[in-house]
Amino acid sequence: SSGINAEYGKGANAWWRVTLTRPFVIEGILIYNRLPSSNVAHRINKATIWIDGKVVDTIDYYSNQPNQIYSISNLPVVGREIVLKGPETITVADKPFVHVKEVEVFGKPWNWIGDKIRIC
């Protein structure tokens, strides 16, 4: 077992979450959206990225278009739980949702506090 648990929620507060075994210095997060050629790629617009219960970034699909990959800013941050919350304005069958191709989280175990690290 890798000690990583990923799960998701559907419905009124759709989300995707990964919980790490211990705090990490999270140095990068890449979110791979569905292909821009698909007619649903825009659905990621205004999704928010949370680390340990605090918003660290919001995806703006229209300023990045036609990029498929979103690099999350405001890092590095120390944390254990990374959550991608779907935008409440996008629905399928009247229910909000989160649908991405892939999420990559980069970091290292936390055992020090540097002056460039933001503690959530």
C-alpha positions in Angstrom: 0.0 0.0 0.0 1.3 3.5 -0.9 -0.5 5.1 2.0 -2.5 7.4 -0.3 -6.2 7.5 -0.4 -8.2 9.1 -3.3 -11.9 9.4 -3.3 -14.7 11.5 -4.8 -18.2 12.8 -4.0 -21.1 13.3 -6.3 -24.2 15.5 -6.0 -24.7 18.9 -4.6 -21.1 19.4 -3.4 -19.1 17.4 -5.9 -15.4 16.9 -5.1 -12.3 14.8 -5.7 -9.9 14.3 -2.8 -6.5 12.7 -2.0 -5.3 12.3 1.6 -1.6 11.7 2.2 -0.3 9.6 5.0 1.4 12.6 6.7 2.1 16.3 6.0 4.0 17.0 2.8 5.5 20.1 1.4 3.3 20.3 -1.7 5.4 21.9 -4.4 3.2 21.4 -7.4 -0.2 20.3 -8.5 -1.0 19.6 -12.1 -4.6 19.1 -13.2 -5.2 17.5 -16.6 -8.5 18.6 -18.0 -10.5 16.8 -20.7 -9.4 17.6 -24.2 -10.3 21.1 -25.3 -11.8 19.6 -28.5 -14.4 17.9 -26.3 -17.6 19.9 -25.8 -17.3 19.5 -22.0 -13.8 20.9 -21.3 -15.2 24.2 -20.1 -16.9 22.5 -17.2 -13.7 22.9 -15.1 -14.1 26.7 -15.1 -14.2 28.1 -11.5 -13.3 24.8 -9.8 -11.4 25.4 -6.6 -8.3 23.7 -5.2 -8.2 23.3 -1.4 -5.3 22.1 0.8 -6.2 21.2 4.4 -9.5 23.1 4.3 -8.2 26.4 2.7 -8.6 27.5 -0.9 -5.2 27.9 -2.7 -6.4 28.5 -6.2 -9.3 28.7 -8.6 -9.2 27.4 -12.2 -10.0 30.0 -14.9 -10.6 27.9 -18.0 -11.2 30.9 -20.3 -7.9 32.6 -19.5 -6.0 29.3 -20.0 -7.9 28.1 -23.1 -7.0 26.0 -25.0 -4.7 24.5 -22.3 -5.5 21.1 -21.1 -3.1 21.3 -18.1 -3.5 23.6 -15.2 -0.6 24.3 -12.9 -1.7 25.4 -9.4 -0.2 28.6 -8.1 0.3 29.8 -4.5 2.7 26.9 -3.7 4.6 25.5 -1.9 2.2 24.7 1.0 2.4 22.2 3.8 -0.6 19.9 4.0 -2.1 16.4 3.9 -5.4 16.7 2.1 -5.8 18.1 -1.4 -9.4 18.6 -2.6 -10.7 19.7 -6.0 -14.2 21.1 -5.7 -16.4 21.4 -8.8 -17.9 24.7 -9.8 -21.5 24.9 -8.5 -22.7 26.5 -11.7 -21.9 23.5 -13.9 -24.3 20.6 -13.7 -25.1 17.3 -15.4 -28.7 16.2 -14.9 -29.0 19.1 -12.5 -26.2 17.9 -10.2 -22.8 19.5 -9.8 -19.8 17.3 -10.7 -16.0 17.1 -10.9 -14.6 15.4 -14.0 -10.9 15.7 -14.8 -8.6 13.4 -16.7 -5.8 13.2 -14.1 -4.4 15.0 -11.1 -0.7 14.9 -10.1 0.6 16.2 -6.8 4.4 16.7 -6.3 6.1 17.2 -3.0 8.3 15.8 -0.2 7.8 14.8 3.4 7.5 17.8 5.7 10.2 17.9 8.4 11.3 21.5 8.3 9.8 25.0 7.8 11.6 27.2 5.3 11.0 30.9 4.9 9.4 30.2 1.5 6.9 27.7 2.8 3.3 28.8 3.5 1.7 26.8 6.3 -2.0 26.2 5.7 
